[in-house]
Amino acid sequence: DLKEELIQVDTDIKKHECWLHATQGWIRIYKDIRQQKQQRYLRLVQAMRQLVQGIEASQEFSRLVFGGGPASVHNKNVPHSTKYILQRRKQMESLLSQRSVDRIRLIEMNLRNQRFVREEGDQPRESKISLDSHPLGIHQSKLLKSIEQLHCREKELQKQLTARQEEDKSLRSKWNTVFRNIREKLEESEAKYHTVIDERKQRLDLLERDLERLNLEEKDELERETAKVQATTEKVTLLIHQLDELFLSQSISPVNRGSYFDYRPNYPLQNVRIPYFVTKQLKWL
């Protein structure tokens, strides 16, 4: 995911920046120590230089005073060795008063202790401390390069994330349009469905009323037919009973002989009986 990668890159940048700050702190400490050492060295060199300049100035003064004056300084034939100057010094001090000797020695001492003002071109410049080959400088360069690469990666991820967000926004707009159309169609279909359901319910209610009416009519008709069957069954039972009695009376007693049943030419007297299953069915009805 781009967001997670961007968060990871941002975390790495902060981590590298913390390392860079720590490295820069160590570099400042290192530079401060180097500068202190350099300043001590420069102060020592300056003191030595002033001392040398004072000695040189006193020596020149001695040459001028005891070596024969200004003419002797520019004359190459006059010896200027230290031994010769010392001999001349002793000779001259023996001829001078103690006050003059003290004044000459005081001037020499002042020349030795005098702090000479340097010219602008002769001012010692502090050398810039280079850390190109030092491990701290190398580590700082690597950290700066890594941070730069991480920033480039962060910009690239932000561009991709912005493009992804724009694409997501466009897709959401399209999906919202599609969902709105689907919702409208669903609402329309739902309205049609409810209309059809209402019509079917009305038809079902009508059919239920018709069915109830038909059931009542069928029940009434069944009751009427059952009553008719029961009446017919009772009548048939009564007739069968009467026929049985009539048959029995004709077979036993000679009374009523020569009646309608005896003189029927085409219909002999028979014992009429209904089958059992017919009577059983009639009884069930």
BALUMMAR-975013 format. One record per residue (C-alpha): residue number from 1; residue in one letter; x, y, z; chain. Coordinates in steps of 0.5 Angstrom, whole numbers, padded with zeros to 4 digits. Example, Ala and Ser with C-alpha at 12.3 -4.5 7.8 and 13.67 -1.06 7.14 Angstrom:
BEGIN
zanu k 1&r a&px 0025&py -0009&pz 0016&c A
zanu k 2&r s&px 0027&py -0002&pz 0014&c A
***
This chain:
BEGIN
zanu k 1&r d&px 0000&py 0000&pz 0000&c A
zanu k 2&r l&px 0003&py 0007&pz -0002&c A
zanu k 3&r k&px 0000&py 0010&pz 0005&c A
zanu k 4&r e&px 0004&py 0005&pz 0009&c A
zanu k 5&r e&px 0010&py 0006&pz 0004&c A
zanu k 6&r l&px 0010&py 0013&pz 0005&c A
zanu k 7&r i&px 0009&py 0013&pz 0013&c A
zanu k 8&r q&px 0016&py 0008&pz 0013&c A
zanu k 9&r v&px 0019&py 0013&pz 0008&c A
zanu k 10&r d&px 0018&py 0018&pz 0013&c A
zanu k 11&r t&px 0020&py 0014&pz 0019&c A
zanu k 12&r d&px 0026&py 0013&pz 0015&c A
zanu k 13&r i&px 0028&py 0020&pz 0014&c A
zanu k 14&r k&px 0026&py 0022&pz 0021&c A
zanu k 15&r k&px 0031&py 0016&pz 0023&c A
zanu k 16&r h&px 0037&py 0019&pz 0018&c A
zanu k 17&r e&px 0036&py 0026&pz 0021&c A
zanu k 18&r c&px 0037&py 0024&pz 0028&c A
zanu k 19&r w&px 0043&py 0020&pz 0026&c A
zanu k 20&r l&px 0045&py 0026&pz 0022&c A
zanu k 21&r h&px 0044&py 0031&pz 0028&c A
zanu k 22&r a&px 0048&py 0026&pz 0032&c A
zanu k 23&r t&px 0054&py 0026&pz 0027&c A
zanu k 24&r q&px 0054&py 0034&pz 0026&c A
zanu k 25&r g&px 0054&py 0034&pz 0034&c A
zanu k 26&r w&px 0060&py 0030&pz 0034&c A
zanu k 27&r i&px 0063&py 0034&pz 0028&c A
zanu k 28&r r&px 0062&py 0040&pz 0032&c A
zanu k 29&r i&px 0065&py 0037&pz 0038&c A
zanu k 30&r y&px 0071&py 0035&pz 0033&c A
zanu k 31&r k&px 0072&py 0041&pz 0030&c A
zanu k 32&r d&px 0072&py 0045&pz 0036&c A
zanu k 33&r i&px 0077&py 0041&pz 0039&c A
zanu k 34&r r&px 0081&py 0042&pz 0033&c A
zanu k 35&r q&px 0080&py 0049&pz 0033&c A
zanu k 36&r q&px 0082&py 0050&pz 0040&c A
zanu k 37&r k&px 0089&py 0046&pz 0038&c A
zanu k 38&r q&px 0090&py 0050&pz 0032&c A
zanu k 39&r q&px 0089&py 0056&pz 0036&c A
zanu k 40&r r&px 0093&py 0054&pz 0042&c A
zanu k 41&r y&px 0098&py 0052&pz 0036&c A
zanu k 42&r l&px 0097&py 0059&pz 0033&c A
zanu k 43&r r&px 0098&py 0063&pz 0039&c A
zanu k 44&r l&px 0105&py 0059&pz 0041&c A
zanu k 45&r v&px 0107&py 0060&pz 0034&c A
zanu k 46&r q&px 0105&py 0068&pz 0035&c A
zanu k 47&r a&px 0109&py 0068&pz 0041&c A
zanu k 48&r m&px 0115&py 0065&pz 0038&c A
zanu k 49&r r&px 0115&py 0069&pz 0032&c A
zanu k 50&r q&px 0114&py 0075&pz 0037&c A
zanu k 51&r l&px 0120&py 0073&pz 0041&c A
zanu k 52&r v&px 0124&py 0072&pz 0035&c A
zanu k 53&r q&px 0122&py 0078&pz 0032&c A
zanu k 54&r g&px 0124&py 0082&pz 0039&c A
zanu k 55&r i&px 0131&py 0078&pz 0039&c A
zanu k 56&r e&px 0132&py 0080&pz 0031&c A
zanu k 57&r a&px 0130&py 0087&pz 0033&c A
zanu k 58&r s&px 0135&py 0087&pz 0039&c A
zanu k 59&r q&px 0141&py 0084&pz 0035&c A
zanu k 60&r e&px 0140&py 0089&pz 0029&c A
zanu k 61&r f&px 0140&py 0095&pz 0035&c A
zanu k 62&r s&px 0146&py 0092&pz 0038&c A
zanu k 63&r r&px 0149&py 0092&pz 0031&c A
zanu k 64&r l&px 0147&py 0099&pz 0030&c A
zanu k 65&r v&px 0150&py 0101&pz 0036&c A
zanu k 66&r f&px 0156&py 0097&pz 0037&c A
zanu k 67&r g&px 0158&py 0095&pz 0030&c A
zanu k 68&r g&px 0160&py 0102&pz 0027&c A
zanu k 69&r g&px 0153&py 0105&pz 0026&c A
zanu k 70&r p&px 0148&py 0105&pz 0020&c A
zanu k 71&r a&px 0154&py 0106&pz 0015&c A
zanu k 72&r s&px 0157&py 0099&pz 0018&c A
zanu k 73&r v&px 0151&py 0095&pz 0017&c A
zanu k 74&r h&px 0151&py 0097&pz 0009&c A
zanu k 75&r n&px 0158&py 0096&pz 0008&c A
zanu k 76&r k&px 0160&py 0089&pz 0006&c A
zanu k 77&r n&px 0167&py 0089&pz 0008&c A
zanu k 78&r v&px 0165&py 0090&pz 0016&c A
zanu k 79&r p&px 0165&py 0084&pz 0020&c A
zanu k 80&r h&px 0158&py 0082&pz 0023&c A
zanu k 81&r s&px 0159&py 0076&pz 0027&c A
zanu k 82&r t&px 0156&py 0075&pz 0034&c A
zanu k 83&r k&px 0163&py 0074&pz 0037&c A
zanu k 84&r y&px 0166&py 0081&pz 0034&c A
zanu k 85&r i&px 0159&py 0084&pz 0036&c A
zanu k 86&r l&px 0160&py 0082&pz 0043&c A
zanu k 87&r q&px 0168&py 0084&pz 0043&c A
zanu k 88&r r&px 0165&py 0091&pz 0041&c A
zanu k 89&r r&px 0160&py 0091&pz 0046&c A
zanu k 90&r k&px 0165&py 0090&pz 0051&c A
zanu k 91&r q&px 0169&py 0095&pz 0049&c A
zanu k 92&r m&px 0164&py 0100&pz 0048&c A
zanu k 93&r e&px 0161&py 0099&pz 0055&c A
zanu k 94&r s&px 0167&py 0100&pz 0058&c A
zanu k 95&r l&px 0168&py 0107&pz 0055&c A
zanu k 96&r l&px 0161&py 0109&pz 0057&c A
zanu k 97&r s&px 0158&py 0111&pz 0063&c A
zanu k 98&r q&px 0153&py 0106&pz 0067&c A
zanu k 99&r r&px 0147&py 0110&pz 0066&c A
zanu k 100&r s&px 0148&py 0109&pz 0058&c A
zanu k 101&r v&px 0149&py 0102&pz 0059&c A
zanu k 102&r d&px 0143&py 0101&pz 0063&c A
zanu k 103&r r&px 0139&py 0105&pz 0058&c A
zanu k 104&r i&px 0142&py 0101&pz 0052&c A
zanu k 105&r r&px 0140&py 0095&pz 0056&c A
zanu k 106&r l&px 0133&py 0097&pz 0057&c A
zanu k 107&r i&px 0132&py 0099&pz 0050&c A
zanu k 108&r e&px 0134&py 0092&pz 0048&c A
zanu k 109&r m&px 0129&py 0089&pz 0053&c A
zanu k 110&r n&px 0124&py 0093&pz 0050&c A
zanu k 111&r l&px 0125&py 0091&pz 0043&c A
zanu k 112&r r&px 0125&py 0084&pz 0046&c A
zanu k 113&r n&px 0119&py 0084&pz 0049&c A
zanu k 114&r q&px 0115&py 0089&pz 0044&c A
zanu k 115&r r&px 0109&py 0086&pz 0041&c A
zanu k 116&r f&px 0110&py 0088&pz 0034&c A
zanu k 117&r v&px 0103&py 0089&pz 0030&c A
zanu k 118&r r&px 0103&py 0085&pz 0024&c A
zanu k 119&r e&px 0101&py 0087&pz 0017&c A
zanu k 120&r e&px 0094&py 0085&pz 0014&c A
zanu k 121&r g&px 0097&py 0080&pz 0009&c A
zanu k 122&r d&px 0101&py 0077&pz 0015&c A
zanu k 123&r q&px 0095&py 0076&pz 0019&c A
zanu k 124&r p&px 0095&py 0068&pz 0021&c A
zanu k 125&r r&px 0089&py 0065&pz 0018&c A
zanu k 126&r e&px 0085&py 0060&pz 0021&c A
zanu k 127&r s&px 0086&py 0054&pz 0016&c A
zanu k 128&r k&px 0079&py 0051&pz 0015&c A
zanu k 129&r i&px 0078&py 0044&pz 0018&c A
zanu k 130&r s&px 0076&py 0039&pz 0012&c A
zanu k 131&r l&px 0073&py 0032&pz 0014&c A
zanu k 132&r d&px 0073&py 0029&pz 0007&c A
zanu k 133&r s&px 0077&py 0023&pz 0009&c A
zanu k 134&r h&px 0075&py 0023&pz 0016&c A
zanu k 135&r p&px 0070&py 0018&pz 0018&c A
zanu k 136&r l&px 0065&py 0023&pz 0021&c A
zanu k 137&r g&px 0065&py 0027&pz 0015&c A
zanu k 138&r i&px 0064&py 0020&pz 0010&c A
zanu k 139&r h&px 0058&py 0018&pz 0015&c A
zanu k 140&r q&px 0055&py 0025&pz 0014&c A
zanu k 141&r s&px 0056&py 0025&pz 0007&c A
zanu k 142&r k&px 0053&py 0018&pz 0007&c A
zanu k 143&r l&px 0047&py 0020&pz 0011&c A
zanu k 144&r l&px 0046&py 0027&pz 0007&c A
zanu k 145&r k&px 0046&py 0022&pz 0001&c A
zanu k 146&r s&px 0041&py 0017&pz 0004&c A
zanu k 147&r i&px 0036&py 0023&pz 0006&c A
zanu k 148&r e&px 0036&py 0026&pz -0001&c A
zanu k 149&r q&px 0034&py 0019&pz -0004&c A
zanu k 150&r l&px 0029&py 0018&pz 0001&c A
zanu k 151&r h&px 0026&py 0025&pz 0000&c A
zanu k 152&r c&px 0026&py 0024&pz -0007&c A
zanu k 153&r r&px 0022&py 0017&pz -0006&c A
zanu k 154&r e&px 0018&py 0021&pz -0001&c A
zanu k 155&r k&px 0016&py 0026&pz -0007&c A
zanu k 156&r e&px 0015&py 0020&pz -0012&c A
zanu k 157&r l&px 0010&py 0017&pz -0007&c A
zanu k 158&r q&px 0006&py 0023&pz -0006&c A
zanu k 159&r k&px 0005&py 0024&pz -0013&c A
zanu k 160&r q&px 0003&py 0017&pz -0014&c A
zanu k 161&r l&px -0001&py 0018&pz -0008&c A
zanu k 162&r t&px -0004&py 0024&pz -0011&c A
zanu k 163&r a&px -0006&py 0021&pz -0017&c A
zanu k 164&r r&px -0009&py 0015&pz -0014&c A
zanu k 165&r q&px -0013&py 0019&pz -0010&c A
zanu k 166&r e&px -0015&py 0023&pz -0016&c A
zanu k 167&r e&px -0017&py 0016&pz -0019&c A
zanu k 168&r d&px -0021&py 0014&pz -0013&c A
zanu k 169&r k&px -0025&py 0020&pz -0013&c A
zanu k 170&r s&px -0026&py 0019&pz -0020&c A
zanu k 171&r l&px -0028&py 0012&pz -0019&c A
zanu k 172&r r&px -0032&py 0014&pz -0013&c A
zanu k 173&r s&px -0036&py 0019&pz -0017&c A
zanu k 174&r k&px -0038&py 0014&pz -0023&c A
zanu k 175&r w&px -0040&py 0009&pz -0017&c A
zanu k 176&r n&px -0044&py 0014&pz -0014&c A
zanu k 177&r t&px -0048&py 0015&pz -0021&c A
zanu k 178&r v&px -0048&py 0008&pz -0022&c A
zanu k 179&r f&px -0051&py 0006&pz -0015&c A
zanu k 180&r r&px -0056&py 0012&pz -0016&c A
zanu k 181&r n&px -0058&py 0009&pz -0022&c A
zanu k 182&r i&px -0059&py 0002&pz -0019&c A
zanu k 183&r r&px -0063&py 0005&pz -0013&c A
zanu k 184&r e&px -0068&py 0009&pz -0018&c A
zanu k 185&r k&px -0069&py 0002&pz -0022&c A
zanu k 186&r l&px -0070&py -0002&pz -0015&c A
zanu k 187&r e&px -0075&py 0003&pz -0013&c A
zanu k 188&r e&px -0078&py 0003&pz -0019&c A
zanu k 189&r s&px -0078&py -0004&pz -0019&c A
zanu k 190&r e&px -0080&py -0004&pz -0012&c A
zanu k 191&r a&px -0086&py 0000&pz -0013&c A
zanu k 192&r k&px -0088&py -0005&pz -0019&c A
zanu k 193&r y&px -0087&py -0011&pz -0015&c A
zanu k 194&r h&px -0092&py -0008&pz -0009&c A
zanu k 195&r t&px -0097&py -0006&pz -0014&c A
zanu k 196&r v&px -0097&py -0013&pz -0017&c A
zanu k 197&r i&px -0097&py -0016&pz -0010&c A
zanu k 198&r d&px -0103&py -0011&pz -0008&c A
zanu k 199&r e&px -0107&py -0014&pz -0015&c A
zanu k 200&r r&px -0105&py -0021&pz -0013&c A
zanu k 201&r k&px -0107&py -0020&pz -0006&c A
zanu k 202&r q&px -0114&py -0017&pz -0008&c A
zanu k 203&r r&px -0115&py -0023&pz -0013&c A
zanu k 204&r l&px -0113&py -0028&pz -0008&c A
zanu k 205&r d&px -0118&py -0025&pz -0003&c A
zanu k 206&r l&px -0123&py -0025&pz -0008&c A
zanu k 207&r l&px -0121&py -0033&pz -0010&c A
zanu k 208&r e&px -0122&py -0034&pz -0002&c A
zanu k 209&r r&px -0129&py -0031&pz -0002&c A
zanu k 210&r d&px -0131&py -0035&pz -0008&c A
zanu k 211&r l&px -0128&py -0041&pz -0005&c A
zanu k 212&r e&px -0131&py -0040&pz 0002&c A
zanu k 213&r r&px -0138&py -0039&pz -0002&c A
zanu k 214&r l&px -0137&py -0045&pz -0006&c A
zanu k 215&r n&px -0135&py -0049&pz 0000&c A
zanu k 216&r l&px -0141&py -0047&pz 0003&c A
zanu k 217&r e&px -0145&py -0049&pz -0003&c A
zanu k 218&r e&px -0142&py -0056&pz -0003&c A
zanu k 219&r k&px -0143&py -0057&pz 0004&c A
zanu k 220&r d&px -0151&py -0055&pz 0003&c A
zanu k 221&r e&px -0151&py -0059&pz -0003&c A
zanu k 222&r l&px -0148&py -0065&pz 0001&c A
zanu k 223&r e&px -0153&py -0064&pz 0007&c A
zanu k 224&r r&px -0159&py -0064&pz 0002&c A
zanu k 225&r e&px -0156&py -0070&pz -0002&c A
zanu k 226&r t&px -0154&py -0074&pz 0004&c A
zanu k 227&r a&px -0162&py -0073&pz 0007&c A
zanu k 228&r k&px -0164&py -0075&pz 0000&c A
zanu k 229&r v&px -0160&py -0081&pz 0000&c A
zanu k 230&r q&px -0162&py -0083&pz 0008&c A
zanu k 231&r a&px -0169&py -0082&pz 0006&c A
zanu k 232&r t&px -0168&py -0087&pz 0000&c A
zanu k 233&r t&px -0165&py -0092&pz 0004&c A
zanu k 234&r e&px -0170&py -0092&pz 0009&c A
zanu k 235&r k&px -0175&py -0092&pz 0004&c A
zanu k 236&r v&px -0172&py -0098&pz 0001&c A
zanu k 237&r t&px -0171&py -0101&pz 0007&c A
zanu k 238&r l&px -0178&py -0101&pz 0009&c A
zanu k 239&r l&px -0180&py -0104&pz 0002&c A
zanu k 240&r i&px -0175&py -0109&pz 0003&c A
zanu k 241&r h&px -0178&py -0111&pz 0010&c A
zanu k 242&r q&px -0185&py -0111&pz 0007&c A
zanu k 243&r l&px -0183&py -0115&pz 0001&c A
zanu k 244&r d&px -0180&py -0120&pz 0006&c A
zanu k 245&r e&px -0186&py -0120&pz 0010&c A
zanu k 246&r l&px -0191&py -0121&pz 0004&c A
zanu k 247&r f&px -0186&py -0127&pz 0002&c A
zanu k 248&r l&px -0187&py -0130&pz 0008&c A
zanu k 249&r s&px -0194&py -0129&pz 0009&c A
zanu k 250&r q&px -0195&py -0132&pz 0002&c A
zanu k 251&r s&px -0191&py -0138&pz 0003&c A
zanu k 252&r i&px -0194&py -0140&pz 0010&c A
zanu k 253&r s&px -0202&py -0138&pz 0010&c A
zanu k 254&r p&px -0206&py -0140&pz 0004&c A
zanu k 255&r v&px -0210&py -0133&pz 0006&c A
zanu k 256&r n&px -0210&py -0128&pz 0000&c A
zanu k 257&r r&px -0208&py -0133&pz -0005&c A
zanu k 258&r g&px -0210&py -0131&pz -0012&c A
zanu k 259&r s&px -0208&py -0124&pz -0011&c A
zanu k 260&r y&px -0204&py -0120&pz -0015&c A
zanu k 261&r f&px -0198&py -0124&pz -0014&c A
zanu k 262&r d&px -0201&py -0130&pz -0016&c A
zanu k 263&r y&px -0204&py -0129&pz -0022&c A
zanu k 264&r r&px -0199&py -0125&pz -0026&c A
zanu k 265&r p&px -0197&py -0128&pz -0032&c A
zanu k 266&r n&px -0191&py -0125&pz -0034&c A
zanu k 267&r y&px -0188&py -0123&pz -0027&c A
zanu k 268&r p&px -0187&py -0129&pz -0022&c A
zanu k 269&r l&px -0187&py -0128&pz -0015&c A
zanu k 270&r q&px -0179&py -0127&pz -0013&c A
zanu k 271&r n&px -0176&py -0125&pz -0007&c A
zanu k 272&r v&px -0173&py -0118&pz -0008&c A
zanu k 273&r r&px -0166&py -0117&pz -0005&c A
zanu k 274&r i&px -0161&py -0111&pz -0005&c A
zanu k 275&r p&px -0154&py -0113&pz -0005&c A
zanu k 276&r y&px -0150&py -0112&pz 0001&c A
zanu k 277&r f&px -0145&py -0107&pz -0001&c A
zanu k 278&r v&px -0151&py -0103&pz -0004&c A
zanu k 279&r t&px -0154&py -0102&pz 0002&c A
zanu k 280&r k&px -0148&py -0101&pz 0006&c A
zanu k 281&r q&px -0146&py -0095&pz 0001&c A
zanu k 282&r l&px -0153&py -0093&pz 0002&c A
zanu k 283&r k&px -0152&py -0093&pz 0010&c A
zanu k 284&r w&px -0145&py -0089&pz 0009&c A
zanu k 285&r l&px -0149&py -0084&pz 0005&c A
***
